[in-house]
Amino acid sequence: MARKPVTWYIATPADGIIEMSREAGTPVNLSTNVGKVIDHPNPCRNRWYDESRFSYFRMVKRVGEALEDTGMWPVTWPVRLWSVEPLGETGNWSQRYYPYRLLSHQIRVLEETDAHRALGPAGCDVLNVIQQEIPERAARWAADWDADPKGMRDRKWNWEQCGGPTCGSGRWADSLAVAVSHNRRESAAQSWIEHLARNAVDQALADTDASMMARCYAYGRATGCAVAAQHQARFELYVLDALRGVGLDSPSRPWPPDLHEQKRHPRKMPNA
C-alpha cells in the first residue's frame, strides 16, 4: 500500500508574510505565491545553522505545532495557515527532538487551509470559547473574586489542590492537559490557546476596576475553559470539569472541608 503523502504547514500573520522574513528585511508573502515556487532570499551557507534571523524555510507536518517558532509576537488572532511542498535539499536540527519539523531553501505554496486547525482538531470550538464565552464570563469571575477575596482564595486553593467529589484537582488536570498536548504534538496549540484566552480576559476587563488578583483568577478560569475545549473529545467529564473549575461559580461548601472544620466536626468527615 502506498504511503499517504506528508502535508507540511507554515503559519503566518493575517497578511500572509512569514514573520521571520519580515524581521530579516526580506519579506516573503505566501498569499501572493499560491501555486508558485519560492526560493529563499538569503539562504544559510552552512546547513542548517541560523546565520541570520531568517536562514531557511521552517515547516511542520504536525499541524498542532504550526504556531511554534514562527516569530509572531504578541500572540494574536486571526493567523493564516498554508500547506507547502519542500523542494530540493531538506534538513532537520534533530530527528530525535524535532521529528515533525523540516527545513529547506525552496518551497512550493500549495494552498491556504483553515487556520483553526493550528489550535487542534477542536479549533473551532476553542475559538468559540475564546471569542464568545470568555468575554461574557470574565467580568463575573473578577467580580466574584473582588467581592470576597479571602473566601475565593480558599475555594481556589481547594479546587487546585483537592478538586471535588465529581472532578479531579485543577493542578492535576492542568498537568494532564500539558502531557497530552505534548504527546499529540499540540504543545504550540495549547500555548497559543492559553495566550488567546488571557487576551480575551484583558479585553473584557479593560474598562473595569478589577483588581490584579481578580484578573489573575479570571486568567486561570479562562485558560482552563479554553484548554477543556481543546481536549473535549479526549477527556472524560471528571477531567474537563476540573479544567473548567466547576463548582467555583456556586456558593456551595468547598471540598474537602478545611482543617478547622474537621477539628470542629470530626464525625462529619468521611471514613479514611
Disulfide bonds with the S-S distance in Angstrom:
none
